[in-house]
Amino acid sequence: MKTKIQVLIVDDNQETRDGTRRLLEYEDDIEIVDFAENGLIAIDKVREHVPDVVLMDINMPEMDGITATQRIQAEYPRVQVIVVSVQNDPTYMREAIRAGAVDFVEKPISADELAESIRRAYRKAPPEVSPSQAAPASRTPVAAAREIGPRDKSGKIITVLGPKGGSGKSTVAVNLGVGLARSDPDKAVLVIDGDVCFGDVGVFLNTIGQYSIVDMARMAEVPEDIDHDSVDTIISSHESGIKLLTSPSSPADEAQVSMQGMVNTFEYLRTRFDYIVIDTAVRFDNVLVTSIQAADRIVLLTAPTMPALKDARVMLGELMSYDYSMNNVLLVVNEYDPDGRITTDRIGKFLRKQPALEIPYDPMATEALNQGVPLIMLDGRRVPSVQPLKELVRTIREAFERTSVEVDIEPQAKPRRRGLLGSLRG
């Protein structure tokens, strides 16, 4: 009986093989069983050891890593292959996933990241089956899984805006996503971190994504290049039941996100998820603009302070200048003090829009953040912000489930397409 995850390292460079071994030698649950310098030898080593995980280089003599991955998966579908490459190219990633790899890791990589990739791949291994239950060679478990395409959905996008830094939009976005998933487990929910420079959704949920929204947007530049299996690798899972599309580790990656890539990304993700919650940046960039334009509902966060209210009024003005329906905007006041001087009535008059609900100041928000636990999963009898967050979830669900069509009381003006939104969109 195996007590450790057995790993085969495949790379044509001796120094790289030794370096990978050193990265993993202090992991108590991982054992390196052998090495191979090309794809042909790797296949022989897999037959000899039947390891749990193979770390596979791409460019090697005799046989490349993509071909070797295909051969290994056809013969040993329970062996999980992680392709490791210095070439950060979406084409390589798509080819690797299509060949049967469960992950694509870019060099250089830290010991912790590599070890976690191995553990994640090991957990994805299909269960062992008896020979009488085994699928035919043309329909191996991996091949069958690859045939599942995007579901026929028309997902709803909820964009969470907080034009003033520190408004709590990430808290609301994360808890809205978790709340939607918990309220209806049959619905597929995705939370997107749209703050490409300084996104914190992964921190809020204690989840580190190997890939990010940048990888998704780059792949989506040409819609025909979007590969279902590659998307599954880019998106991370959370124990609450939601999926995550996190922000990149480097702010420099922002330049790689085009508006068309984001438009195509949202159009594709609608086919995969019932609800898509987007946490946004505080500045106007390609992700923010397309997130607003794609939104079926907008949750606008503000606080009972004059700077936050001023910024909220500016944002409402931008939305109106782009002819976005105010009926689809939910104004939420965060950290609300019912005994404070700035009441919801005064906020409604100042913004010319009445708040949909108030979330009180809650010291447990910081504690939950530090623990990586969504607030909405805590006991509402002890945590005052839980019930308002659940009310927000209910409001969003009812808005989408409502069968009657709401009609604006005032006639809609002809779209002006002015303001910052209009100028950025063109």
Helices and strands as residue ranges (DSSP letters): E 5-10, H 14-24, E 30-36, H 39-49, E 53-56, H 65-75, E 80-85, H 90-99, E 103-106, H 111-123, G 137-139, H 141-146, E 156-161, H 169-183, E 189-193, H 201-204, H 213-219, G 223-225, H 228-234, E 236-237, E 243-245, G 251-256, H 259-270, E 275-279, H 286-294, E 297-302, H 306-321, G 326-328, E 329-336, H 344-351, E 357-360, H 364-371, G 375-377, H 386-401, H 419-425
